[in-house]
Amino acid sequence: MSKDFETFKKISDAEEYFKFFELPYDAKLVNVNRLHILKKFSLYIKEIDEQNPSLSFAEKLDLYSAALNKAYEVFLDSTPQEQKLFKVFNQKPKNVVTLTEITSD
């Protein structure tokens, strides 16, 4: 796979990113956590781009590769619920009374 900007921008699948960067991965882990890995990866990319605006694409690729590996490793020891990357994990359910809100008289 060619490692150029156009090829990178066309990738949309988690497995394709791992192949692009030639990183080893557990297919089962990626299958279960793909959206969370990609979300974490995109947050790392945004951070890299903001902190390093003058780097060439080739230089950023090295950082992106490390970022994908880091995003993957987060889910080796953590769960999507613990990471709370998506809005659904941060919303308090409506019409729910928690046990801590119940008092006895």
C-alpha positions in Angstrom: 0.0 0.0 0.0 1.4 3.4 -1.0 2.0 5.7 2.0 0.9 9.0 0.5 -1.6 11.6 1.7 -4.3 10.6 -0.8 -4.1 6.9 0.2 -4.2 7.8 3.9 -7.3 10.1 3.4 -9.2 7.3 1.6 -8.9 4.9 4.5 -12.1 4.4 6.5 -11.7 0.9 8.0 -9.8 0.2 11.2 -8.1 -2.8 9.7 -6.9 -0.7 6.7 -5.2 1.7 9.0 -3.4 -1.1 10.7 -2.3 -2.5 7.3 -1.3 1.0 6.1 1.0 1.5 9.1 2.1 -2.1 9.1 1.1 -2.6 12.7 0.2 -5.9 14.2 -3.3 -6.2 15.8 -5.7 -8.7 17.2 -8.7 -8.9 14.8 -11.1 -9.9 17.6 -10.1 -6.9 19.7 -10.4 -4.5 16.7 -13.8 -6.1 15.7 -15.3 -5.5 19.1 -13.7 -2.0 19.7 -13.3 -0.6 16.1 -15.4 2.6 16.5 -13.8 3.4 19.9 -10.3 2.8 18.5 -11.0 5.0 15.5 -12.5 7.7 17.7 -9.5 7.7 20.0 -7.2 7.6 17.0 -9.0 10.7 15.5 -8.6 12.6 18.8 -4.8 11.8 18.8 -4.5 12.9 15.1 -6.3 16.2 15.9 -3.9 16.7 18.8 -0.9 15.9 16.6 -2.0 18.3 13.9 -2.7 21.1 16.4 0.6 20.8 18.2 2.7 20.2 15.0 1.3 22.3 12.2 4.7 22.7 10.4 5.6 19.0 10.2 5.6 17.4 6.7 3.1 14.6 6.0 5.9 12.0 6.2 6.8 13.3 9.7 3.2 13.3 10.8 2.8 9.7 9.5 5.3 8.5 12.1 3.3 10.2 14.8 0.0 8.9 13.4 1.3 5.4 13.4 2.3 5.7 17.1 -1.1 7.3 17.8 -3.0 4.4 16.2 -0.9 1.9 18.2 -1.6 3.9 21.4 -5.3 4.0 20.7 -5.3 0.3 20.1 -3.4 -0.3 23.3 -5.9 1.7 25.4 -8.5 -1.0 24.7 -6.2 -3.9 25.6 -6.7 -2.8 29.3 -9.8 -0.7 29.2 -13.4 -0.8 28.0 -15.4 1.6 25.9 -17.6 2.4 29.0 -14.5 3.4 30.9 -13.1 5.6 28.1 -16.5 7.4 27.5 -15.5 8.6 24.0 -19.1 8.8 22.8 -21.9 11.0 24.0 -24.1 8.1 25.0 -21.6 7.1 27.7 -21.7 10.6 29.3 -25.5 11.1 29.4 -27.5 10.5 32.5 -30.6 8.4 31.7 -33.8 10.4 32.0 -36.6 9.3 34.4 -34.2 7.2 36.5 -33.8 7.3 40.2 -30.4 6.2 41.5 -30.0 4.3 44.7 -28.1 7.2 46.2 -31.1 9.4 45.7 -33.4 7.1 47.7 -33.7 7.8 51.4 -35.6 6.2 54.2 -37.8 8.1 56.6 
